[in-house]
Amino acid sequence: MIIQLIEGNFNSHDTLDLITQMIHIKIKYQENKISSSENEEDTKAREAKIKRLQKELYNFRNNVDSSLNHHTINAIINID
């Protein structure tokens, strides 16, 4: 099953906002799983995922070209 989540052109502000919100949702999901987990290995793995997502968001914010009029985003979810 394929879900076309995002497809289109967005200005720099909307691009930053959209990607930031999506990453925050993923971080919140991992935080909720940590709070309900009693497994230390699972918690450490989820904390590592959160740190990776935060780093990716930081890098994205620093590298997005705000001088461009638009950015093309194509986000697809492929569920096997």
N, C-alpha and C positions, 0 to 999 in steps of 0.2 A: 504494500500500500504506500502510495506517495501522497504527501500533503504539501502543496505549494503554500508555504507560510508567508513569505514576503516576495514580492516581485515588483520592481519599479524603480523610478528615479526620484531621489530625494535631495533637498538642499542640505548643506553641511550641518546646519542646526538640527534638522529633523533626523538626519543620519545619526548624529551623535546621540540624540534623545532616544531613538528607536533601539539602537544597539545597546546603549546603557541600560535601558529598561529590560531588555531581554536577558542580559547578563545578570542583572539584579534578581530577576525571577529565578534563574538557575541557582544563584547563590542562596536565595531564600529556601528553595527546595532542599538543597544540601543541608542547610542549617536546621530545617525541620526534621530531616532524617537523623541528624546528629542528636537532637534533643530526645528522640524516641528510641535511640539505639543504646544498648548496654554492652555492645561489642567494641572493645578498645581498638582493634584492627580496623573495623569499619569506620569508626570515628576518625582515626588518623588518616585513612584514605580519603574520606570526605573533606577533612580539613585541608588536605593537599589539593584537592580539586578546587576548593574555594580560593586558596592562595593562587592557583594557576589562573582561575577566572579573573581574579582581581588584577593580576599582572597583565593578562591579555587586555583587559579594559584600559588599564593605565597606558599600555603601549599604543592601543588603538586611539585613545584620546590625543596622545602626543603626535601621532603620525597621520591622522586624518587631515586631508588637505582642505582647509577652510577657504582657500582661494577658488576652488572649483565651484561652479554654479550648481552642479548636481553630482550625486554619486549613485551608481547603479547597485542595487541590492537584489540578490537572488538567493533566497533561503528555502531550501527544500528539506523536508523530513522524510526519510525513507525507512519504513517499518517493515522488517522481514518477519 
